[in-house]
Structures are given as structure tokens and as C-alpha cells.
């Protein structure tokens, strides 16, 4: 097995694993399944300008579903991103 390098940043580690095969670094036959119930994905705050009418409609939809409008927006974005990747299978490379 090759030695896993030390990474300075999460981005550096992501770039490494995107271009290397983990089977050269990890013996997966000895791996055990674990659950991380409290693990939250990394997030980044952004500023997004929306037309007032669109924001009001989003808030109405969120209210009907009894969820915060920011959460509903993330759901909508996630669904659309997934459908775009499925629609363009192989044409778009995931980061």
C-alpha cells in the first residue's frame, strides 16, 4: 500500500482523491461500516439576489410544506443539479 499524503487543506485532499485510486492507499477488505449521525456537510454562505416576487412565492411554497424557505431552496437546487447531471450523463464532470 502507498502512504496517504498529508494535506494542508480540504480542497487539496479533494483534488488528490479525485485523481487517485483509493485501492492503492487503503485495504478495503479490512474496512468496517460506520455511521456518523451528527456529521454536517461543509457549507459556504453566499449572497443571492432574487426578484421580490420570486422570494415571496418561494416563501409561500415553503410555508405550505412547513419548512424554512432557505431549506426549500436548497432542496430545489439539489434536485435540479441532480437532474442536470443525469440528463447530461458523462458530458458534465462532477467536481
N, C-alpha and C positions, 0 to 999 in steps of 0.2 A: 504494500500500500504506500502511496505517496503521502507526504506530510502536508496537512492543510495549512496554507499560509496564514499569517496574522494580518488582519485587515484594519486599516485606520478608520474607515467609515462603512456604514451600511451600504452605501451606494457602490463602494469598491467591492464589497463582498457580493452584492447582487450581480455586478458585471462579471466577476470571476465565475460564479456558478452558472451564469447564462452561457458561458463559453467553454466550460469544462464538464466532463462526465464524472458524476459523483462516485461511480463504481470504482474509479481509480483511487479514491481517497477514503471510502467508507466500506466496511464489510457489512453489507445489508443483511446477510444471513444471521447476524447476531443482534440485529435491531429488535427493539421491543416497542410496541404501540403504546403511546401515552396520550393523555388528554390534557389540554390547557384551557380549562373553562373560563378563566378570567383574563385571557390574553386578548388585548385590543390591538387592531392593526394600527400602524403608524398613520397619522393624519397630518394634513397641512391645511392651514387656514388660507382661504383665497377670498378675494373681493369679486363679486359678480353683480353686474348691473342688469336688472330685469325691468321691462316695462311694468309700470304700476298695475295695469290690468292683469298681466300675466301672474304677477305675485299674488294678487287678490284671488285669482282663480285657483292658484296652487294652494293657497291657504284654505279655500272652501273645500277643495278635494281632500286635503289633509284632515280637516275637521270632520268630514263625513267618514273617514277611516279611523278617526281618533288617534292620529299620530302627529307629531310635530312636522311643520311644513318642510324644515330642513331635512328631516329623515325621509320624507316622501320624495323630495327632490333627489336625494342620494339613491333611493330605490329606482326611480325613473331613469336616472343616468346609468346606473349599473345594468339595468335591463336593456337599455339601448346599446350600450357598449358591447354587451354580450351578443346581441342580435347582429351588430355590425361585424364582429369577428366571425360569427357563424356564416353570415352572408358572403363574406369575402374569404372564406377558408383558404389560408395559405397566402393570400395576397397581402394581408396585413401581418406584420410580425409583432408579437407581443413583446413588451419591454421587460 
